[in-house]
Amino acid sequence: MTDLSYTLNDPIFGYGLSRGSDSEEFFDDSGRLMVVGGASTQLNTRDKPELLRPTTDIDFIRSKPTTRTQKKIWAGNLAKKIDGERYTVMGGLSRYGAEVRFTNSHPDFILHLDCYSPNFFNIHNRRIEGEFERAEMVEIDKKPVRYHSPMDVIINKIRRVRCLERAKLVTLSPNQKHFLNLVSDAQFDDIDTSDLEGNLETVLKVRSQTVEDLGRYGYQQIIQEVENYKITKDLCDITSILGYVRRAKVTISPQEFRSALDLALIDVQ
């Protein structure tokens, strides 16, 4: 663990991935779980452990809609399974789903179950099905862990940036706009991924701001700083994934990419 949180280099991170992925048994349907967000970026780029972007949580999504009762059962049963095994945890509902929080780590380490509303799921069902079909798999602590493919990490990062833009919460710089346009058009060969270390340092510098630092800002400026940080880390993650794609010689079909991106942005355009 760094002062800025956790990576795959930390035992708690692998433990959380394996225990969270092994929690499908707590649901009364055939829904599958998948790791998304920053943790999926780390899993894809684990060949460069020195360049992993730290995070405080692991996000999971399900292949099916999840009821309030299912969320509570998942959080309660997973917390019961983990608590006292190696860590002290507590489980419960969260703003976007459910969570299991490791309370004897500093800062708290959290397993999130991000749940889609029935309406969102109906709109994005084809996209979600495609993401699960393309998912990568790895074994951690003798447990299979499913996570977003490189293509789907990129697409979901683009979706979040576009959502923030549409809500007028951020204004991209000309360089950021150019970068995002190249990625969105699948012009991956035209993107420079040589300064991955510098990109990560920029993210960590912004992340290291303290509450005291933010306290000097007004309310609107604090919101702006937080949303700009999201943009900075999302663009960093995209660059990291493209770096991995080149190192591992992974082929991403431009046509498949654009089609999948269109599905992801169906309610954003």
Summary of the structure (lengths in Angstrom):
residues: 269
radius of gyration: 18.3
end to end distance: 39.1
largest distance: 50.7
contacts: 813
relative contact order: 0.14
helix: 54%
strand: 16%
